[in-house]
Amino acid sequence: MHVVKKDLGSFEQTEVYQIVLENDNHVRVSIMTFGGTITEISLPDEKTGLQNIVLSLEKWRDYINNSIYLGANLGPNAGRIRNGYLMIGGKECNLSQNDGNHNLHGGFSPISFANWNIEKTEEHGEYVSLTLTTTLKDGQDGYPGERQITTTYQLDNSDRLTLEYKAVTDKDTYFNLSNHSYFNLSGDFSISGLKQYLSIEADSYVTNDEEYIPIKFSSVENSPYDFRKPITMEEQVRNYPNIPELNYSKGYNNGFDIRNAASKGKPALTLWNNDKTKSLRMFTDAPCVVIYSGGYIGSSTQLKGGTISSDSCAIALEAQDFPNTYELLNSSYHITGKDETYQRKIAYEFHY
């Protein structure tokens, strides 16, 4: 078990670092202080030695303001809020509109594009960890409160990577924190991520309108959103060729209701590579996981290792509150007060 720190360069007069966590099984996770970004998760592989399974860019500066939030922490809010309108503590908040008329992933100055501070690293017999912190100003992108946000990344010898988010505020505010890593468990990003097998512990999902704004809950029964049994996303899309939402989203970009899984301590989802030799199980206390199948990744980005990106070359798994929560849940969503601590936990358990 060990932790390695490397100086990458500077961003807005602050130093950007890469921290590598490695366990005794040689599973390796690299995190960059810019965005709290996961830039690598490498698993042992008989043929290649180590194989990276998350979408990664060639140069660290390419992550600055990257439009697909690659590997970054999301906040103060993950997902879209219609018209940037949110009620917080009985007050109307007008959030920045950085996605047409809507607020996406927190606005123009989210935690995704901040250079986080290293609070500490730890090396123990059974795990290694990194803790990063960042601060959002009162009123930044329309959200109230000066907010202190902490993310701890812990890698243990059972090959589980746990992300634990904590946040405090000096005013009532809204937090919905997550991570935006894209996975292709084959490690070969020239193979479509839609060929991965997926199962989700969800009986219902969230339908979006044509601007990707969640509008209602729907049953997964007899739909391409039914992943209660393992099936590839490619097969589901092929089984339902005339679903408008799948067409304008170029695949999936939907929240799934995983509250039952969270309450029972069951994995919210399991993802397998195309030949089922590797898998990822996600455990979380979040009520929702958004599956974004990467339909708008694009085909012009230089990836680590020399590969060029393509649409759906990897899949994002975003454990979070339901997007557009104010409308979707009829205002019954959690506001964090100044005497409270917001917490969220996401764990990825790898098998190979």
N, C-alpha and C positions, 0 to 999 in steps of 0.2 A: 504494500500500500504506500503510495507516495503522491505528493503534490509538487508540480513544477510551475514556476512563474516566469513569463517571458515578456519583455517590453516590446510592444509592436510599433509605437510611434506616438504622435500627439494629435489631439482633437480639441479645438478651441482652447488651447493653452493648458490642457490637462493630458496626462499620460494614459495611453490605452494599453492594457495588459491582456495577455492570454494566460489562463490558468488551466493546467491539465491535471485531472484527477484520474488515477489508475489504481485498480484493485489487484488483488493477488492472482486473479484469473486473466489479467492483462486486458480486461475491458477498460477502454479509455474514453473519457469525456473531456472535451475542450470547451471552455467558456471564455468569452471575450467580455471585458468590462463594458465596452460600448454596447448598449442595449441589453446587457445581461444575456448576451446572445450565445446559444449553444451552436458552436461551429463544427463539432465533430462528435459522433458517438461511434466508436469502432469496436467491433466484436471479433474475437478469434475466429479464423476461418482456415480450414484444412488446406485450401488451395492457395490463398493469398496471404496468409499469416494474420493480418488484421484487415477488416473491411468496414469502411465507413457507411453507415445506413441513414444518415440525414443529409439533406440537400445542403451543400456548402459552396461558398464562392471562392474563387481563386485568390483574391486579394482582400485583406481586411477592410480597406477603404471602400470597397464595393458595397459594403453593408450600410454605409452612411445613407440614410433616407431611401433605402431600397423599398420599392413600392409593394413588395409582397411580404414585408416584415419577416424576412427569412431568419428563423431561429430565435427571434427576439422575444423578450418579455412584453406582454401587452398590458396597457393600463394608462390612465386610471380605469378605462373601460375597454373590455374586449368586445368586438363586434360593432354593429351599427345601432344608432339611435335616431329614429325618424325626426327630421327637421331640427336636430340638435336640441330637442325640448325634453326636459326632465324636471320632475318635482323632487326637491330635496328639502326635508325638514319643513314642509308646508310652503316652500318658496319656489317660484318658477325660476329655473336656470336655463339660460340660453347658451348652449354649448357651441363651440366653433364648428363650422360646416366645412369639413375638409374632404368630403366625398359627395359632390353635388350639393344637395340641400341638407345632407345628413352628417352626423358625427360618426367617424369610423376610428376604432381602436384608440379613442381618447382625444383625437384632434391633431393639430399641427405640431405640438411639442410634447409628445407622449414619452413614457419611460422607454419606449422602443428605440428612441434616437437620443437618449441621454447617456453620458459616460458615467457609469456607476463607480462607487468607491468600494475598495476592498476593506471589509471590516475585519475578517479573520479567515484563516485556513486552519484545518485540523487534520491530523493523522492519528488514527486509532488502530487498534488491532483488527477491527472488523469493518471499519469504514474510513473514508476520507471525505472532507467537505470543504466548501467555500461559501462564505457569506458576503453578499454585496448589499449596498445601501444606496438609495438616491432620494432626492427631495423634490416635490412639486410645490410651486408657489401658490398662495391663495389666489383664486381667480384664474389660474392658468387654464386656457382653453374653456373657461366658463365654469369649471368645477370649483366649489368652495373649499377653503381650508388649506393651511400649510400642512402638507402630508409627507410623512416619513415612511418610506417603503423599503422592506427588507426581503431579499430572496436568499434562501439557503439551498445549495445543491449538495446532496449527499449520495455518494456511490458506495455500496457495501459489497461484501463478498458473496452475497446471494445474487449478484448481478442485477440489483435493483437501484435505479436512479430516482431519487425523491426530490421534488421541488417543493419547498415550503415557503409560502408567501405570508408576510405579516405587514400590517400597515396601521398607523395611528394618525390622527388628525386633530387640529385645534378647533374645527367647526364640523357640524353635521355635513356628511358628504357621501358620495357613492363610490364604492370600489367594486371592480369586477376584473380581477387579475388572472392572467393566463400566460401560456407560452405558445409560440407559433413555429415550432419545428416541423419540418416536412420529412416524412419517412418513406423510404423505399428499402425494405428489408433485404432485397436481393443484393443491395450494394452497387448495382449496375443501373445508372440513371438513364441509360439508353433503352431500358425495359420500362414499359408503361407502368406507373404506379397503380393503374386500374386493374392490373393483373393480380394484385395482392388479394388474398382472401380476408374477409372482414366479418366479424360477428359483433353485434351491439346488444346490450341488455336493455332494449327499449321497445315498448309497445306503441309509442307515439313519437312523432317528429313534428318539426315546425315548418309550415309552408311559408314560402317567401313570395313577395310580389316581384315585378320585373325590375325593381331597383334593389333587389336582394334584401328587402326589409321584411322581417318576420311578421306574419299577420294572424296566424291561427295554428292551433294544434290539430293534427290529423292522425288517424290510425295508420300504422304501417301495413296493416293487412291488405293483401292483394295489391301491393305497390312496389316500386323499385327501391323503396326505403325500408323494406323488410330485411333486416340482417340478423334476425333472431337465430338463424342457423348460418353457419359459415358459407359464404358465396363470394365470388369475385365481383367487384364493382363493374367490371367490364361486362360480365354476364347479365347483371341486373339491368344495365343500360340497354343491352341488346334485347332483353326480354320485354322491355317497355319502350319501344322506339318513338312513341308519339306523346310523350309527356312534355308539355311546353317548358316547364321549369328546368328539366334536365337539359333542354336545348339552349335556353338563353343563359343558363349558368355554366354551360359546357361541362356538365357533370354535376357533382354534388357541392352544395354550399349551405348545408342545413344543420340546425340544431336537433339533437335527439334527447328525449327525456329519459335520463338515467337515474332518477331519484330512487327507484327501487333498488338498484344495484348499490348505490351509495349507502342506503340505510341497512343493507344486509352485509356490507363489507365484501361484496362480490366484485370481480373485475367489471368495469363498465364496458370494456370492449377488448377484443383480441384481434390482432392483425398478424397475418402470416405472409411470408414471401410467396412467390408464384409456385414454388415446388414444396412448400410447407416444411422446409428444413430449418427455418428460423421463425420465431414469433415474438411478439410484444404483447404483454397484458397491461392494461392501464387500470389503476385504482385511483379513485379520487373522491373527495367529499363534495365536489361540484354537482349541481343538479342537472347539468346539461353538458353534452360534448358536441361541438360543431365539427362536422366532417367537411373539409374543403379539399376537393379532389384535384385542385391545382389547374383548373381549366384555363386560367389566365396567367400562368407562369411565363409564357412566352418562349420564343425560340432563338434568343440572341444573347443569352447570359453565359459568360464563361464560368464553368463550374470547376471546383477543385479537382485536379487530376486530368484536366484537359478536355472533359466532356462539355458539350454545349447543351443548354437546357432545352426542354420541350414541354409543351402543355401536358399536364398530368404525369410528369416524370416522378413526382413524389406527392404524398398526401399529408395534409396538416390535420392534426387531432387536437382540437382546442377545448380543453375542459374549463368550463366557465359558468356564469349565470346565463340565463336565456337572453339572447340579443334582443334589443328593443323592448327591454323588460317592462318599461312603464306602461306601454300599450298592451303587451302580451299578457301580463299578469294582473291587469286592472289595478295597478299601483301597489300591489301586495309584494313588494320587494324590500330587501334589507338596506336600510340606511345606517351607516356607521357613525355613531356619535363620538364626541371628543373624549368621553371616558371609556370608550370601547377599543378593542383591538380586532381588526379584520384579520381573518386567517383563511387560507386556502391551501390544500395539499394535492399534489399530482405525483403519482409514482408510476414509473415504467419498469416492468419486470421483463428481462430479456432471457430467451431460451434459444439455444443454438447447438 
